[in-house]
Amino acid sequence: MAKALTTIGFDADDTLWHNERYFALSHDRFAALLAEHSERDHLMDRLLEAERRNLPHYGYGIKGFTLSMIETAIEVTEGQVPSAVINDLLAAGREMLEHPIELLPHVEDVLENLMGQYRLLVITKGDLLDQERKLAQSGLRERFDAVEIVSHKTENAYREIFARHGEGAECGLMVGNSLASDVRPMIKAGGWGVHVPHDLTWAMEHAERPTEAPRFAEIDDLNGLPELLRRIKAG
């Protein structure tokens, strides 16, 4: 007999609040600054290559993204990038670290509905200070039983987190916009992985939908989560 669901983990960026839109704006700024050196598609490809290359060194988040923009600017200009452009890229990074928090639809109502019925967790990755800032400014902290800010979302990470804050991954559900980080590794850990698509999702978070997995589900937005939980409970 399957164990009852007791603990729900929520991704933060682009699940609870908007985030990728600020990266998109910085992409536009980056492309404009380097327009005379590279056409946009090629520049975005080079930037993504730099981000992928730098992840083991800088981790996820705005600071690593800013350094990758600077590195790409140096590469595409063959070391001739003007200091004014470097300064503008640094300014773009600082502005991203100060962007306001805008909650996605239904977030507050759904969390209010679920409080007391399940243990609620935030499980997010990225820069510690930035993620803490966003959570504090969101006004959502009191709705969660615990917050986990991790370097990587892996099968083992989910096993450890749901064991620490619940009865294990088998009794847990993870909901988020990333198939690669929020859904597939949680299912591998033995729990439910619920995908909430977002219009803007970083290319490195894309993955195949695990449609063959019995513990995979997809909802249009968080408003569909309570009904999904009722169906899971009913078996």
Secondary structure, DSSP 8 states (H G I E B T S, - for coil): ------EEEE--BTTTB--HHHHHHHHHHHHHHTTTTS-HHHHHHHHHHHHHHHHHHH-SSHHHHHHHHHHHHHHHTTT---HHHHHHHHHHHHHHHT----B-TTHHHHHHHHBTTBEEEEEEES-HHHHHHHHHHHT-GGG-SEEEEES---HHHHHHHHHHHSS-GGGEEEEES-IIIIIHHHHHTTSEEEE---S---GGG-----TT-TTEEE-SSGGGHHHHHHHHHH-
